[in-house]
Amino acid sequence: MSQFFKRLRCLLGRHSPARRLVRYDGHLKIGPCKYCGVQLEKRADGRWVIRPQQGAGKRDTVVQED
């Protein structure tokens, strides 16, 4: 039953990082949530937030040649 409440926290945006799987990417700490697996990153203020997708919203520009 407690697993249900932990997953419910994920739905509300209160993720918990899997501390053993945290790695450094430059100056950022990155790791998955231990309950739902979403990628998280640690901000400078110490909070863990959902990691933005790399390249999200960018479209490939197509150049047509004459």
Sequence and secondary structure as in RCSB ss.txt:
>XXXX:A:sequence
MSQFFKRLRCLLGRHSPARRLVRYDGHLKIGPCKYCGVQLEKRADGRWVIRPQQGAGKRDTVVQED
>XXXX:A:secstr
 HHHHHHHHHHTT   B GGG EEETTEEEEEBTTT  EEEE TTS EEE   TTTT         
